[in-house]
Amino acid sequence: MKKLIIALSALAIITSCTKEPADVTPSKTVETKTNFLFKQYYDGVEVLSQDFGSKQYTNAKGTMHTISKLQYLVSNITLHKVDGSEVNLGGYNLINLDMPLSRYYTPMNEIPAGTYSAVSLTFGFNEADNITGEYLDLNAASWAWPMMIGGGYHFMKFEGMFMDNTSNMKGFAFHNGTASKVNSDGSRTAEANHFRVKLWDYEGGFTIEEGDNTTIDINMNLAEWFKNPITWNLDDLHIMLMPNYQAQKMINQNGRSVFSLGQTSKN
């Protein structure tokens, strides 16, 4: 009888310790998506590919011109939080107005929720990233910068026609990349020619919350390439700019004012 009572007690203990597993529902992942939309303007007038070859613009020197091509590369986009911390997204994007979807760039990694005060980017590639032949998509896009003037890749191809000082129409090719200086012995020395800009949100910053689908506009004012701080004379500098060291440094100077932060929208 004693043995039976012990056995029953043990069974009761085992039974009381064996419970139905709790119903564990896996937590739902909330996707936070952030996109960048690159928009182009000419002193406030938006420039689209359908304007190519037909719409006329007047630059700071008073020269009338059209646009037939606009392609440019940006890299290492970074978001700056109001607390001073940064989120570097890395990567790059080649914007080509003939391919409207290229104006949209969605980084691979999500951007943490928070309030941000600015966006910074590199125009072109920095020295560490500007490696000849490194990027298959850029090679396929004929984006290489000639080895004889420094190699790597283009930063921009901006082309069109302009009315010269004899009232004739001529083509211009405003191409930017590595700057190559001619030495006294005829050899060349290449210099990095990228620049980095920080674009502030002067409306008090923008907030990204978990689950948001946010689009941040990055605006380029094409007129600035011809006016600030150097008033560009297309009669003198319209072709053969790629091997022209001084022209490349001038483009670099004028480029620092072309970008601004546009609106931020939630989709």
SETI-177892 format. One record per residue: residue number from 1; residue in three letters; y, x, z of N, C-alpha, C, O in turn. Coordinates in steps of 0.001 Angstrom, whole numbers, m for minus. Example, Ala and Ser with C-alpha at 12.3 -4.5 7.8 and 13.67 -1.06 7.14 Angstrom:
- 1  ALA  m5690  13190  7800  m4500  12300  7800  m3300  13200  7800  m3319  14236  8465
- 2  SER  m2250  12850  7080  m1060  13670  7140  30  12900  7870  1138  13409  8039
***
This chain:
- 1  MET  m1201  835  0  0  0  0  1252  870  0  2225  605  m705
- 2  LYS  1187  1949  841  2336  2854  914  2608  3479  m444  3755  3602  m874
- 3  LYS  1508  3878  m1121  1660  4509  m2440  2284  3545  m3437  3083  3935  m4288
- 4  LEU  1901  2268  m3314  2439  1269  m4241  3941  1087  m4031  4702  967  m4991
- 5  ILE  4365  1068  m2743  5796  903  m2438  6588  2089  m2967  7677  1907  m3512
- 6  ILE  6058  3308  m2814  6738  4517  m3311  6868  4470  m4827  7924  4782  m5377
- 7  ALA  5806  4084  m5486  5824  4017  m6953  6843  3005  m7450  7574  3256  m8408
- 8  LEU  6880  1848  m6777  7843  820  m7185  9278  1269  m6940  10170  977  m7737
- 9  SER  9498  1977  m5837  10848  2498  m5543  11296  3500  m6595  12445  3471  m7038
- 10  ALA  10391  4386  m6995  10721  5381  m8021  11066  4703  m9340  12001  5106  m10032
- 11  LEU  10307  3676  m9676  10564  2937  m10911  11928  2259  m10860  12643  2208  m11861
- 12  ALA  12282  1741  m9691  13592  1094  m9545  14729  2076  m9732  15756  1761  m10332
- 13  ILE  14519  3298  m9194  15553  4334  m9337  15734  4705  m10799  16860  4807  m11286
- 14  ILE  14616  4908  m11503  14663  5288  m12921  15332  4191  m13735  16149  4460  m14616
- 15  THR  14970  2947  m13424  15525  1813  m14172  17029  1701  m13951  17786  1433  m14885
- 16  SER  17459  1912  m12691  18893  1796  m12402  19699  2887  m13062  20886  2684  m13320
- 17  CYS  19108  4048  m13353  19814  5169  m13986  19846  5063  m15494  20599  5780  m16152
- 18  THR  19037  4173  m16051  18972  4031  m17507  19800  2822  m17907  19376  1678  m17740
- 19  LYS  21023  3096  m18454  21930  2021  m18843  22123  2013  m20339  21880  3013  m21014
- 20  GLU  22556  895  m20849  22877  799  m22269  24048  1717  m22581  25030  1738  m21839
- 21  PRO  23960  2471  m23663  25086  3346  m24004  26355  2541  m24269  26309  1436  m24810
- 22  ALA  27491  3123  m23874  28770  2447  m24086  29067  2333  m25571  28685  3200  m26357
- 23  ASP  29732  1286  m25942  30117  1074  m27349  31333  1941  m27658  32465  1572  m27343
- 24  VAL  31087  3110  m28285  32163  4057  m28587  32606  3861  m30025  31854  4138  m30960
- 25  THR  33811  3390  m30196  34373  3198  m31534  35171  4442  m31912  36100  4809  m31192
- 26  PRO  34831  5106  m33034  35562  6324  m33407  37048  6036  m33606  37426  5011  m34174
- 27  SER  37889  6969  m33123  39330  6781  m33262  39734  6834  m34727  39194  7628  m35497
- 28  LYS  40668  6001  m35104  41112  5915  m36493  42157  6991  m36773  43120  7134  m36020
- 29  THR  41968  7748  m37855  42929  8777  m38241  44128  8132  m38922  43978  7381  m39885
- 30  VAL  45307  8430  m38415  46531  7890  m38997  47157  8974  m39869  47569  10021  m39370
- 31  GLU  47227  8718  m41164  47738  9721  m42102  49269  9723  m42105  49911  8679  m42218
- 32  THR  49820  10906  m41978  51265  11090  m42095  51520  11853  m43381  51090  12997  m43523
- 33  LYS  52215  11231  m44314  52393  11817  m45644  53871  12070  m45892  54703  11190  m45677
- 34  THR  54196  13282  m46349  55580  13624  m46663  55658  14181  m48077  54905  15086  m48437
- 35  ASN  56563  13642  m48870  56747  14053  m50260  58160  14605  m50440  59084  14237  m49714
- 36  PHE  58304  15488  m51415  59630  15970  m51814  59871  15538  m53249  59015  15706  m54117
- 37  LEU  61045  14981  m53483  61426  14547  m54829  62632  15370  m55262  63686  15325  m54627
- 38  PHE  62471  16124  m56350  63534  16987  m56852  64325  16227  m57925  63784  15816  m58951
- 39  LYS  65626  16056  m57649  66510  15333  m58565  67569  16278  m59102  68026  17177  m58397
- 40  GLN  67962  16070  m60362  68937  16936  m61022  70182  16121  m61396  70087  15002  m61901
- 41  TYR  71335  16711  m61134  72610  16056  m61429  73533  17044  m62137  73331  18257  m62089
- 42  TYR  74537  16500  m62786  75623  17312  m63327  76899  16732  m62762  77446  15770  m63301
- 43  ASP  77378  17323  m61666  78551  16815  m60953  78465  15307  m60708  79394  14560  m61015
- 44  GLY  77338  14880  m60151  77185  13486  m59748  76472  12599  m60739  76045  11504  m60376
- 45  VAL  76326  13034  m61990  75633  12232  m63006  74196  12731  m63106  73965  13905  m63396
- 46  GLU  73233  11849  m62870  71837  12285  m62892  71418  12709  m64297  71786  12080  m65290
- 47  VAL  70645  13782  m64359  70149  14321  m65627  68656  14030  m65715  67888  14400  m64828
- 48  LEU  68251  13358  m66802  66854  13034  m67041  66441  13568  m68409  67292  13884  m69240
- 49  SER  65148  13665  m68635  64674  14255  m69896  65130  13459  m71111  65292  14029  m72190
- 50  GLN  65340  12148  m70959  65799  11350  m72115  67231  11686  m72521  67689  11273  m73586
- 51  ASP  67945  12445  m71664  69301  12878  m72004  69305  14158  m72837  70341  14543  m73380
- 52  PHE  68151  14818  m72940  68092  16117  m73603  68526  16024  m75064  68069  15166  m75820
- 53  GLY  69430  16942  m75435  69850  17067  m76819  70926  16090  m77243  71540  16276  m78293
- 54  SER  71176  15042  m76448  72145  14024  m76869  73353  13945  m75939  74488  13880  m76409
- 55  LYS  73127  13951  m74654  74233  13819  m73711  75026  15116  m73646  74451  16204  m73635
- 56  GLN  76356  14993  m73604  77227  16168  m73569  77827  16347  m72180  78205  15384  m71513
- 57  TYR  77902  17611  m71765  78464  17974  m70463  79549  19020  m70681  79534  19745  m71675
- 58  THR  80482  19090  m69752  81546  20096  m69841  81516  20938  m68575  81622  20409  m67468
- 59  ASN  81372  22257  m68739  81263  23123  m67565  82647  23515  m67030  83674  23081  m67551
- 60  ALA  82650  24339  m65986  83903  24678  m65295  84887  25409  m66190  86094  25351  m65957
- 61  LYS  84392  26095  m67207  85285  26818  m68124  85829  25920  m69214  86673  26340  m70006
- 62  GLY  85346  24672  m69262  85785  23743  m70296  84925  23773  m71535  85312  23230  m72570
- 63  THR  83756  24402  m71450  82856  24500  m72599  81921  23300  m72645  81243  22997  m71663
- 64  MET  81886  22624  m73775  80988  21496  m73952  79592  22019  m74274  79437  22963  m75049
- 65  HIS  78581  21400  m73676  77204  21814  m73988  76243  20653  m73783  76569  19663  m73128
- 66  THR  75067  20793  m74351  73976  19852  m74124  72879  20583  m73350  72975  21785  m73099
- 67  ILE  71858  19856  m72983  70696  20431  m72302  69453  20049  m73095  69293  18893  m73486
- 68  SER  68579  21014  m73329  67335  20732  m74057  66095  21066  m73237  64994  20623  m73564
- 69  LYS  66269  21849  m72170  65127  22221  m71325  65619  22546  m69929  66662  23177  m69756
- 70  LEU  64860  22108  m68937  65114  22520  m67564  63783  22618  m66826  63087  21622  m66630
- 71  GLN  63450  23829  m66424  62262  24099  m65632  62646  25104  m64553  63368  26062  m64827
- 72  TYR  62175  24894  m63343  62448  25872  m62288  61376  25790  m61209  60675  24787  m61079
- 73  LEU  61268  26864  m60441  60216  26989  m59440  60817  27181  m58058  61750  27963  m57873
- 74  VAL  60269  26455  m57087  60651  26644  m55685  59385  26917  m54878  58295  26495  m55265
- 75  SER  59529  27619  m53760  58365  27982  m52953  58732  28016  m51475  59904  28010  m51099
- 76  ASN  57684  28054  m50648  57826  28207  m49194  58844  27243  m48589  59762  27652  m47878
- 77  ILE  58664  25957  m48885  59523  24946  m48259  59252  24931  m46753  58101  24929  m46316
- 78  THR  60320  24921  m45980  60224  24922  m44518  61089  23813  m43951  62227  23624  m44381
- 79  LEU  60553  23080  m42986  61325  22063  m42276  61740  22612  m40920  60957  23273  m40237
- 80  HIS  62975  22330  m40540  63532  22836  m39282  63745  21678  m38322  64470  20730  m38626
- 81  LYS  63106  21763  m37161  63267  20727  m36146  64573  20926  m35385  65142  22017  m35366
- 82  VAL  65032  19851  m34763  66285  19938  m34015  66145  20839  m32789  67147  21325  m32263
- 83  ASP  64901  21069  m32325  64706  21950  m31172  64649  23424  m31563  64449  24286  m30707
- 84  GLY  64827  23719  m32865  64848  25096  m33329  63536  25587  m33885  63503  26655  m34496
- 85  SER  62442  24853  m33702  61155  25273  m34246  61086  24968  m35747  61878  24182  m36267
- 86  GLU  60129  25598  m36433  60013  25474  m37880  58595  25094  m38294  57622  25413  m37611
- 87  VAL  58503  24407  m39426  57216  24089  m40036  57248  24623  m41466  57862  24021  m42347
- 88  ASN  56580  25763  m41691  56553  26378  m43014  55364  25821  m43783  54216  25988  m43372
- 89  LEU  55646  25156  m44906  54604  24490  m45680  53973  25398  m46722  52953  25045  m47312
- 90  GLY  54574  26581  m46959  54027  27495  m47958  54001  26859  m49342  54743  25915  m49611
- 91  GLY  53145  27377  m50217  52955  26790  m51536  54155  26921  m52448  55135  27588  m52116
- 92  TYR  54069  26275  m53611  55147  26310  m54597  55056  25092  m55493  54030  24414  m55540
- 93  ASN  56137  24820  m56203  56141  23716  m57157  56987  24099  m58362  58109  24584  m58213
- 94  LEU  56447  23882  m59556  57167  24103  m60807  57666  22757  m61308  56878  21893  m61691
- 95  ILE  58979  22589  m61299  59599  21341  m61770  59901  21487  m63255  60510  22470  m63676
- 96  ASN  59478  20517  m64040  59702  20505  m65485  60164  19105  m65856  59381  18158  m65779
- 97  LEU  61429  18957  m66258  61956  17623  m66522  61241  16913  m67658  61301  15686  m67747
- 98  ASP  60568  17650  m68528  59775  17014  m69575  58498  16391  m69005  57821  15626  m69692
- 99  MET  58173  16712  m67769  56997  16154  m67090  57499  15509  m65795  57497  16161  m64751
- 100  PRO  57928  14244  m65840  58603  13610  m64700  57837  13679  m63384  58455  13786  m62325
- 101  LEU  56510  13620  m63424  55742  13652  m62180  55841  15006  m61476  55577  15101  m60278
- 102  SER  56221  16059  m62221  56348  17376  m61599  57510  17426  m60617  57607  18353  m59813
- 103  ARG  58391  16433  m60677  59517  16383  m59750  59068  16011  m58334  59813  16191  m57371
- 104  TYR  57837  15489  m58220  57283  15111  m56916  56365  16218  m56406  55523  16727  m57146
- 105  TYR  56532  16578  m55160  55696  17610  m54553  55232  17124  m53183  56046  16813  m52314
- 106  THR  53918  17063  m53002  53337  16671  m51719  52554  17844  m51165  51531  18217  m51740
- 107  PRO  52998  18438  m50065  52285  19587  m49494  50867  19221  m49087  50577  18060  m48796
- 108  MET  49981  20217  m49066  48589  20001  m48689  48480  19601  m47215  47697  18716  m46869
- 109  ASN  49256  20245  m46352  49157  19985  m44921  50178  18932  m44483  51259  18806  m45058
- 110  GLU  49797  18180  m43443  50687  17157  m42932  51829  17794  m42136  51697  18886  m41584
- 111  ILE  52938  17084  m42098  54100  17547  m41334  54088  16852  m39976  54003  15625  m39922
- 112  PRO  54170  17602  m38883  54127  16987  m37549  55264  15994  m37342  56362  16154  m37875
- 113  ALA  54969  14967  m36555  56010  14004  m36200  57117  14710  m35421  56860  15654  m34673
- 114  GLY  58339  14245  m35604  59466  14841  m34902  60763  14571  m35637  60778  13916  m36678
- 115  THR  61848  15082  m35085  63164  14940  m35709  63580  16283  m36296  63517  17315  m35627
- 116  TYR  64004  16254  m37554  64313  17467  m38299  65784  17484  m38698  66384  16446  m38977
- 117  SER  66346  18684  m38718  67774  18820  m39021  68050  19451  m40383  69159  19332  m40903
- 118  ALA  67045  20126  m40973  67301  20852  m42220  65990  21153  m42946  64902  21106  m42373
- 119  VAL  66146  21464  m44236  65035  21915  m45079  65485  23199  m45748  66602  23268  m46260
- 120  SER  64636  24218  m45753  64962  25440  m46486  63894  25699  m47536  62755  25252  m47402
- 121  LEU  64270  26420  m48577  63341  26731  m49666  63748  28042  m50316  64888  28490  m50203
- 122  THR  62785  28639  m50996  63032  29838  m51789  63109  29439  m53252  62235  28737  m53758
- 123  PHE  64163  29892  m53932  64266  29654  m55367  63489  30776  m56055  63858  31946  m55962
- 124  GLY  62413  30406  m56744  61514  31397  m57325  60487  31835  m56298  60134  31079  m55393
- 125  PHE  60015  33056  m56444  59061  33655  m55516  59708  34828  m54808  60516  35545  m55399
- 126  ASN  59358  35032  m53531  59763  36278  m52878  58884  37423  m53380  57966  37199  m54168
- 127  GLU  59159  38639  m52930  58442  39811  m53433  56944  39737  m53176  56146  40147  m54019
- 128  ALA  56556  39212  m52004  55137  39151  m51656  54368  38186  m52553  53184  38398  m52814
- 129  ASP  55026  37133  m53027  54347  36105  m53825  54501  36295  m55330  53737  35719  m56103
- 130  ASN  55481  37095  m55757  55778  37225  m57186  54864  38274  m57823  55299  39369  m58179
- 131  ILE  53594  37913  m57956  52566  38842  m58411  52130  38466  m59822  51685  37343  m60057
- 132  THR  52254  39388  m60748  51909  39131  m62146  50479  38626  m62283  49543  39232  m61762
- 133  GLY  50318  37501  m62994  48995  36967  m63305  48288  36268  m62166  47131  35878  m62322
- 134  GLU  48932  36095  m61030  48266  35587  m59825  47945  34099  m59876  46982  33660  m59247
- 135  TYR  48736  33308  m60614  48628  31847  m60538  48222  31278  m61898  48978  31347  m62867
- 136  LEU  47026  30721  m61947  46468  30272  m63219  47305  29160  m63851  47480  29132  m65069
- 137  ASP  47822  28245  m63028  48615  27143  m63586  49920  27647  m64189  50372  27125  m65208
- 138  LEU  50526  28654  m63572  51773  29213  m64112  51494  30039  m65364  52305  30055  m66290
- 139  ASN  50367  30717  m65398  49995  31454  m66610  49830  30489  m67780  50274  30769  m68894
- 140  ALA  49187  29349  m67518  48971  28352  m68570  50284  27716  m69020  50387  27224  m70143
- 141  ALA  51286  27728  m68141  52586  27129  m68469  53534  28125  m69134  54719  27832  m69300
- 142  SER  53021  29316  m69522  53846  30365  m70143  55045  30706  m69259  56182  30766  m69727
- 143  TRP  54771  30925  m67991  55825  31112  m67002  55991  32588  m66610  56792  32907  m65731
- 144  ALA  55250  33472  m67245  55303  34895  m66892  56646  35519  m67263  57266  35145  m68258
- 145  TRP  57086  36481  m66442  58283  37282  m66690  57798  38610  m67266  56877  39202  m66704
- 146  PRO  58383  39110  m68374  57845  40302  m69038  57705  41511  m68109  58579  41792  m67289
- 147  MET  56590  42209  m68259  56315  43380  m67420  57380  44460  m67595  57712  45151  m66632
- 148  MET  57919  44618  m68796  58886  45691  m69048  60191  45496  m68269  60971  46436  m68116
- 149  ILE  60428  44272  m67776  61630  44038  m66979  61271  43545  m65572  62029  42806  m64945
- 150  GLY  60109  43969  m65099  59778  43730  m63701  58540  42909  m63437  57991  42979  m62337
- 151  GLY  58068  42121  m64411  56854  41334  m64211  57044  40182  m63240  58163  39812  m62884
- 152  GLY  55919  39633  m62826  55967  38438  m61982  56168  37194  m62822  55556  37047  m63880
- 153  TYR  57022  36302  m62358  57194  35017  m63022  58669  34648  m63163  59529  35138  m62431
- 154  HIS  58931  33768  m64129  60262  33158  m64229  60570  32397  m62943  59666  31957  m62232
- 155  PHE  61851  32252  m62661  62310  31337  m61625  62908  30086  m62268  62844  28996  m61700
- 156  MET  63494  30254  m63464  64133  29115  m64135  64232  29357  m65639  64415  30483  m66101
- 157  LYS  64104  28256  m66384  64446  28207  m67808  65375  27002  m68001  64957  25851  m67878
- 158  PHE  66629  27293  m68303  67664  26266  m68479  68280  26528  m69854  68942  27546  m70054
- 159  GLU  68061  25602  m70809  68444  25852  m72197  69217  24668  m72772  69151  23550  m72260
- 160  GLY  69953  24944  m73855  70695  23903  m74551  71538  24491  m75660  71326  25626  m76086
- 161  MET  72493  23710  m76121  73440  24135  m77147  74851  24036  m76568  75129  23168  m75740
- 162  PHE  75739  24929  m77008  77124  24863  m76549  78068  25081  m77726  77691  25675  m78736
- 163  MET  79300  24593  m77586  80316  24796  m78608  81070  26075  m78272  81721  26163  m77231
- 164  ASP  80982  27065  m79155  81610  28353  m78876  83117  28305  m79157  83657  27259  m79515
- 165  ASN  83786  29455  m78991  85248  29485  m79137  85711  29386  m80590  86911  29414  m80863
- 166  THR  84759  29269  m81526  85120  29009  m82925  84699  27594  m83340  84686  27261  m84525
- 167  SER  84359  26776  m82351  83938  25381  m82551  82619  25243  m83285  82352  24211  m83901
- 168  ASN  81790  26282  m83223  80439  26218  m83771  79447  26021  m82626  79677  26476  m81506
- 169  MET  78351  25343  m82921  77319  25115  m81920  76328  26283  m81907  75820  26696  m82950
- 170  LYS  76068  26798  m80725  75115  27895  m80545  74149  27543  m79420  74446  26715  m78559
- 171  GLY  73010  28177  m79445  72033  27954  m78390  72274  28878  m77199  72738  30006  m77365
- 172  PHE  71957  28395  m75999  71969  29268  m74828  70617  29182  m74128  69960  28141  m74134
- 173  ALA  70218  30298  m73526  68957  30377  m72784  69273  31020  m71435  69320  32244  m71312
- 174  PHE  69487  30184  m70437  69898  30605  m69103  68622  30801  m68279  68232  29938  m67494
- 175  HIS  67981  31964  m68479  66703  32243  m67825  66920  33180  m66639  67744  34093  m66687
- 176  ASN  66154  32927  m65570  66330  33698  m64346  64976  34185  m63820  63965  33487  m63904
- 177  GLY  64992  35411  m63275  63793  35994  m62676  64150  37338  m62070  65273  37532  m61605
- 178  THR  63213  38259  m62071  63444  39597  m61530  64607  40277  m62242  64746  40149  m63458
- 179  ALA  65442  40997  m61496  66550  41760  m62084  66070  43179  m62368  65455  43819  m61515
- 180  SER  66355  43659  m63562  65877  44979  m63989  67057  45849  m64406  67773  45536  m65357
- 181  LYS  67246  46949  m63675  68384  47850  m63918  67945  49036  m64769  66884  49617  m64541
- 182  VAL  68780  49392  m65762  68498  50549  m66609  69028  51807  m65925  70203  51878  m65566
- 183  ASN  68153  52798  m65746  68536  54070  m65119  69128  55032  m66147  69060  54781  m67350
- 184  SER  69698  56114  m65677  70353  57089  m66564  69376  57714  m67555  69783  58132  m68639
- 185  ASP  68095  57784  m67199  67097  58369  m68110  66464  57346  m69039  65534  57662  m69781
- 186  GLY  66972  56117  m68997  66454  55076  m69878  65339  54240  m69273  64963  53208  m69828
- 187  SER  64807  54683  m68134  63771  53895  m67460  64408  52694  m66747  65633  52587  m66676
- 188  ARG  63581  51808  m66229  64096  50620  m65551  63576  50539  m64118  62450  50943  m63829
- 189  THR  64403  50017  m63239  64013  49751  m61858  64174  48264  m61598  65251  47702  m61797
- 190  ALA  63084  47624  m61149  63112  46185  m60906  63561  45892  m59478  63217  46616  m58544
- 191  GLU  64332  44823  m59324  64789  44369  m58009  64424  42903  m57828  64553  42098  m58750
- 192  ALA  63965  42571  m56623  63720  41162  m56300  65016  40376  m56480  66096  40855  m56132
- 193  ASN  64902  39179  m57022  66121  38426  m57351  66041  36972  m56898  66816  36129  m57351
- 194  HIS  65094  36685  m55997  65002  35329  m55456  66109  35120  m54425  66760  36077  m54005
- 195  PHE  66317  33899  m54030  67219  33627  m52913  66670  32453  m52114  65891  31644  m52619
- 196  ARG  67088  32379  m50867  66636  31315  m49973  67841  30520  m49486  68863  31097  m49114
- 197  VAL  67723  29207  m49490  68824  28348  m49052  68338  27406  m47955  67180  26991  m47940
- 198  LYS  69245  27078  m47041  68970  26117  m45971  69857  24909  m46189  71080  25029  m46258
- 199  LEU  69238  23748  m46298  69938  22512  m46632  69984  21627  m45395  68953  21139  m44931
- 200  TRP  71176  21427  m44870  71344  20693  m43618  71459  19199  m43868  72007  18766  m44881
- 201  ASP  70934  18418  m42933  71152  16979  m42935  72377  16708  m42064  72306  16787  m40838
- 202  TYR  73494  16390  m42706  74746  16207  m41985  74891  14802  m41404  75928  14465  m40833
- 203  GLU  73840  13981  m41552  73867  12626  m40985  73199  12584  m39615  72945  11501  m39087
- 204  GLY  72913  13742  m39034  72315  13759  m37699  70825  14018  m37679  70197  13943  m36623
- 205  GLY  70249  14323  m38833  68826  14627  m38896  67993  13434  m39319  68481  12304  m39353
- 206  PHE  66729  13691  m39643  65814  12628  m40038  64537  12751  m39207  64151  13842  m38787
- 207  THR  63897  11611  m38982  62723  11562  m38117  61475  11225  m38925  61487  10318  m39757
- 208  ILE  60413  11956  m38672  59101  11665  m39253  58201  11220  m38112  58021  11946  m37134
- 209  GLU  57636  10021  m38238  56757  9478  m37213  55323  9438  m37723  55074  9411  m38928
- 210  GLU  54391  9434  m36782  52977  9387  m37149  52696  8149  m37987  53083  7041  m37615
- 211  GLY  52019  8339  m39127  51702  7230  m40021  52740  6968  m41085  52542  6109  m41944
- 212  ASP  53856  7699  m41045  54904  7525  m42045  54459  8005  m43423  53603  8880  m43551
- 213  ASN  55053  7418  m44435  54988  7943  m45798  56445  8192  m46196  57143  7278  m46634
- 214  THR  56894  9438  m46039  58308  9784  m46158  58565  10563  m47445  57775  11428  m47822
- 215  THR  59664  10253  m48110  60100  11017  m49281  61465  11633  m48994  62408  10939  m48615
- 216  ILE  61551  12945  m49181  62795  13691  m48954  63321  14157  m50299  62626  14868  m51024
- 217  ASP  64549  13763  m50640  65154  14161  m51914  65804  15541  m51784  66540  15803  m50833
- 218  ILE  65522  16413  m52747  66205  17700  m52882  66995  17646  m54186  66407  17520  m55260
- 219  ASN  68309  17739  m54104  69174  17592  m55281  69650  18940  m55808  69968  19846  m55038
- 220  MET  69693  19058  m57133  70261  20235  m57791  71452  19811  m58641  71330  18921  m59482
- 221  ASN  72596  20442  m58427  73776  20197  m59257  73839  21295  m60320  74213  22431  m60029
- 222  LEU  73472  20946  m61547  73413  21929  m62631  74776  22542  m62941  74849  23678  m63409
- 223  ALA  75842  21812  m62687  77187  22338  m62966  77479  23582  m62141  78252  24440  m62566
- 224  GLU  76866  23688  m60957  77122  24833  m60074  76636  26155  m60669  77171  27213  m60337
- 225  TRP  75643  26107  m61531  75179  27350  m62166  76290  28013  m62969  76262  29223  m63195
- 226  PHE  77266  27223  m63399  78332  27746  m64255  79671  27932  m63554  80662  28267  m64204
- 227  LYS  79721  27717  m62204  81068  27726  m61642  81258  28339  m60262  82397  28641  m59906
- 228  ASN  80238  28536  m59480  80508  28921  m58097  79579  30046  m57632  78371  29826  m57546
- 229  PRO  80088  31223  m57335  81503  31618  m57290  82040  32168  m58618  83228  32476  m58723
- 230  ILE  81176  32293  m59629  81579  32911  m60900  81709  31833  m61971  80764  31083  m62219
- 231  THR  82868  31754  m62602  83043  30846  m63727  82371  31462  m64948  82803  32495  m65460
- 232  TRP  81313  30811  m65401  80448  31393  m66442  81054  31203  m67828  81520  30116  m68171
- 233  ASN  81041  32271  m68619  81536  32217  m69997  80339  32285  m70935  79780  33358  m71159
- 234  LEU  79947  31146  m71481  78795  31109  m72375  79032  31886  m73666  78078  32339  m74298
- 235  ASP  80282  32043  m74059  80557  32845  m75261  80068  34287  m75077  79593  34918  m76021
- 236  ASP  80192  34790  m73859  79771  36167  m73582  78324  36262  m73115  77635  37238  m73413
- 237  LEU  77864  35255  m72386  76541  35322  m71757  75762  34039  m72046  75762  33091  m71261
- 238  HIS  75095  34049  m73208  74307  32870  m73571  72885  33214  m74001  71994  32371  m73901
- 239  ILE  72659  34426  m74474  71311  34862  m74844  71073  36268  m74314  72001  36954  m73884
- 240  MET  69809  36684  m74355  69405  38018  m73888  69828  38252  m72436  70250  39352  m72078
- 241  LEU  69714  37224  m71611  70075  37364  m70203  68943  37970  m69378  69197  38566  m68331
- 242  MET  67700  37828  m69833  66564  38294  m69037  66614  39800  m68748  66400  40185  m67598
- 243  PRO  66883  40665  m69722  66955  42102  m69415  68322  42567  m68925  68519  43749  m68645
- 244  ASN  69265  41630  m68822  70643  41957  m68446  70758  41923  m66911  70834  40851  m66311
- 245  TYR  70770  43096  m66297  70780  43198  m64843  71963  42447  m64233  71792  41673  m63291
- 246  GLN  73154  42677  m64767  74352  42045  m64201  74285  40532  m64318  74664  39816  m63391
- 247  ALA  73804  40043  m65456  73692  38593  m65638  72715  37998  m64630  72967  36924  m64084
- 248  GLN  71611  38681  m64381  70629  38177  m63424  71204  38110  m62007  70933  37162  m61270
- 249  LYS  71990  39106  m61631  72607  39086  m60299  73676  37994  m60201  73865  37405  m59137
- 250  MET  74372  37726  m61307  75375  36655  m61326  74712  35280  m61197  75213  34411  m60484
- 251  ILE  73594  35089  m61883  72858  33832  m61762  72421  33630  m60310  72512  32527  m59771
- 252  ASN  71949  34702  m59692  71536  34651  m58294  72687  34183  m57399  72492  33339  m56524
- 253  GLN  73877  34728  m57617  75036  34341  m56802  75395  32870  m56991  75641  32150  m56023
- 254  ASN  75421  32436  m58241  75812  31047  m58514  74765  30043  m58028  75089  28894  m57726
- 255  GLY  73510  30488  m57958  72445  29558  m57581  72465  29112  m56137  71847  28104  m55796
- 256  ARG  73152  29829  m55291  73103  29543  m53855  73809  28254  m53463  73648  27775  m52340
- 257  SER  74582  27694  m54371  75281  26442  m54059  74759  25252  m54860  75340  24169  m54793
- 258  VAL  73684  25430  m55609  73253  24340  m56500  72459  23255  m55768  72432  22109  m56218
- 259  PHE  71814  23594  m54647  70937  22641  m53966  71638  21940  m52812  72520  22504  m52165
- 260  SER  71231  20705  m52568  71669  19968  m51388  70554  19013  m50980  69685  18670  m51780
- 261  LEU  70597  18596  m49731  69610  17650  m49217  70074  16241  m49532  71187  15847  m49181
- 262  GLY  69202  15477  m50205  69536  14081  m50536  69054  13133  m49472  68929  13512  m48307
- 263  GLN  68782  11905  m49856  68389  10885  m48892  66920  11042  m48486  66118  11631  m49211
- 264  THR  66599  10512  m47337  65223  10452  m46862  64831  8986  m46772  65534  8185  m46157
- 265  SER  63703  8635  m47389  63288  7229  m47430  61856  7072  m46949  61046  7992  m47063
- 266  LYS  61551  5896  m46409  60201  5552  m45947  59582  4573  m46932  60183  3554  m47275
- 267  ASN  58386  4888  m47379  57708  4033  m48354  56690  3142  m47639  56009  2344  m48282
***
